[in-house]
Amino acid sequence: MSNELQSKLAQSLIDGDPDACFEYTKQALQSGMEPMAIIRDGLMPGMNVVGDKFSSGEYFLPDLIIAADGMQKAMELLEPELRARQQSVESAGTVVLGTVKGDIHEIGKSLVGTMLSANGFKVIDLGVDVPTESFVAKVKETGANILGLSALLTTTMTIQREIIEALVEAGVRNKVKVMVGGAPVTRSWADEIKADGYAEDAMGAVQVARQLVAN
Ligand code: B12
């Protein structure tokens, strides 16, 4: 993607200008840029700067909210494009997906959901701040192949462990593969809590989901 448009996209999030973000995303698509490249090279770097400024105390909660608004406006344009590019015919499997209890971060989870459905998975998105019991009940009800758990806070990633333990207690742990992700989540955390898979981003999530269904 052109460096100029790339930095304009990032800057629109940093400046808290959702309308500009929407406009630049539209321009980027019109100029033939790939939606995934727009996310990876334009929007994500901007979001990361916003996150860093928030950590350092330069930005406050309203700045995060307005940046998220910009990202979501951009995603409204990008989601249909992502879906249109990768249509699979047969179903690759069923994924129950959600952000864990106490955590309302939605954007990354939804991007993972979009990429999974664009690649042929049936995705049941339970949303954000999802109670542990709801994950367990949905897995039982649907017989899903995969449970995808998103957590963006160091304080809520521990809920991923709680959910895995709840699956054991409900007697369904061996019926579903658990895939975890979110900014603070690492492979070693995934191993520690005995998750079956971990991915750093949405494309990685598709690869891991494919492997988990095949095994
Ligand atoms: C936007 C944002 C918000 C928005 C969310 C809006 C929304 N509708 O989603 C709002 C303003 C609500 C928010 C609130 C808060 N936030 Co906030 N937020 C962010 C921010 C800036 C960007 C997150 C984002 O959307 N990134 C873009 C997406 C595309 O990336 P992603 O979420 O990482 O997802 C990718 C991967 O992680 C992965 N992935 C994600 N989920 C899954 C799931 C699976 C199964 C897999 C395989 C992969 C996967 O794939 C995704 C796509 O590539 C981050 C900073 C950052 N750099 O992450 C802080 C951040 C996550 N927030 C933070 C904090 C502290 C908070 C608050 C506690 C602030 C407060 N004082 O109230 C609250 C918590 C509210 C709550 N209870 O959840 C901290 C967390 C620190 C920590 N380590 O615990 C961060 C890191 C900012 C910081 N640097 O301090 N936030």
Residues whose N, C-alpha, C, O or C-beta is under 5 A from the ligand:
A	BS01	B12	M47 N48 V50 G51 D52 F54 S55 L61 L64 I65 A68 G102 D103 I104 H105 E106 I107 G108 K109 L111 V112 G148 L149 S150 L152 L153 T154 T155 M179 V180 G181 G182 A183 P184 Y198 A199 E200 D201 A202 A205
